[in-house]
Amino acid sequence: MDRRTRFFWSLTIMAGIVVTLVEGYTMKGIREDRQRFDFAARQTIIGTDQELEKIILFLEESLEARAVFDFELKNNPMKLDKVVFLTDEQGRLINTMQANTLRVSGLYMNIEPPKATVEFKNKEHTIKAGEFIEDHKVIKITENGIRVLRKGEVKFYSLQGRTLSAEDKSVMSRKSQYEQEEGY
């Protein structure tokens, strides 16, 4: 063998040894990872009744939480007075934006005792004289609105919107309706 051939053989053998050492080191890391996974797999118990019971319990609890959930709109999107500003026949602005103020939306004078429909805190209440809406006591219901006592102060809330004339009232009263049906 000449020198050149020996040099290439020596280079090939040294490269083989380096490659073998590098591969051995890499295989050692892979083997350690495999042993860790194998140990973790032996510790894991799949499909036991306890594990299934935990999953079922979790699902039942989340289903109960959904059943108890109560959805409520704070602002009714169907109320046009949030978008359109209305006025009564005198041109006064009908303001229902303030939830803590009383707003008289209807009066029923043709029944005994007279009643009124009042909007307070975005809820409608049908009331008569002597009843309370929170700390507001209704003293009197008139044809134009209601008188309310609150903290020792009497305040008048007028009917918001159209008021009926005497002629309209006679046409719309129940008494005239009953008379027409009976044939008087």
PyMOL commands that set and color helices and strands:
alter all, ss='L'
color gray80, all
select helices_A, chain A and resi 3-43+49-68+80-82+166-172+174-182
alter helices_A, ss='H'
color red, helices_A
select strands_A, chain A and resi 103-108+115-120+123-128+132-133+136-141+145-150+153-158
alter strands_A, ss='S'
color yellow, strands_A
deselect
rebuild
show_as cartoon
